[in-house]
């Protein structure tokens, strides 16, 4: 049988599955045994242009306590493991965000119409309800397959405004933030390392690149801490019940010496040294400590629309809750090996795309001078080093020639002297 015929059959099967999910959607919700949590006031907070809205939060008053609900879109209730859609997602491993294109892991039409937590639409979710102790530790939690309805679809800017003004009728986000800041303090006491920094993200419109600065505002901290909490408690649940899943591991400890006064004064230098010393994270079938998060076990489960590892966790949790057959330990190991390998390839593609457009940005602005902070030499003899561009909030590997000796953390002004923007950029000291 020819490869073309096999591909045509696979594509036909994929399309048939998509059509079935779309046509069965209303019947699915009417006959569903999902726990109805649509009565909760529920918020989604995401970038304005995102269509993969996969997380939401709610606050429930229970007696004299608050219960924080974290809802994660659960495409796994619509998709069968080893179905054509699942096998297609496994090939992608994750959504790939390129500067002027997005390659989605799951079919785009299903993301928009069925999976994404769209405002005022009932959606399936895997929800985590948590009650805390006063110190930020967890008193109790529950995991349920649920039906939710987002009442507020906020951008990060909208959420920051609500948190900042905290009107009495819309105080939930401020309360949630305070709960999660306590949780963050609790993790830091366990050794969690914090990297709070703005960063520059390449955007491309009409083939013209520009930089969008992403600041670590309160709403971004809120969502980040909620997602860490979700991964922490889901991993606690899978570990306790011997459910095979991909755990996210950072197995070695690391420290930064405080001897260098520059590190204390300059967050850019401190964060660079911190990231440089951090051991790499990877997926594993066994539970091990995630040192930078300060957690004894952790996994990714908050983005099943765009990460295959998360989708696998949702398959397993749903199967366990419904007393269905789990994906075996051996098969999960095979999946983890593929995820680790293909994730590296996607990271390389993303970085290559970023570098292409960064080079284009410098080409357009070839007459500018830049204030930079010297971070490190990659190869001193070939004059290849790492510089942090203050205007753009990113670091860049480039050639740099100067007769002057420069030291770690030194701030200098440089000028672009590149002739060929398809390769590494060249700079010289601007005198």
Helices and strands as residue ranges (DSSP letters): H 3-23, H 25-30, E 35-36, E 42-46, E 55-62, E 65-73, G 75-77, H 84-92, E 96-98, E 101-103, H 108-110, I 111-115, E 122-132, E 138-149, E 152-155, H 156-165, G 168-170, H 172-189, E 199-205, E 208-214, H 218-240, E 247-249, H 261-265, H 267-277, E 282-284, G 291-293, H 308-321, H 329-364, E 369-379, E 384-389, E 394-401, E 411-416, E 426-429
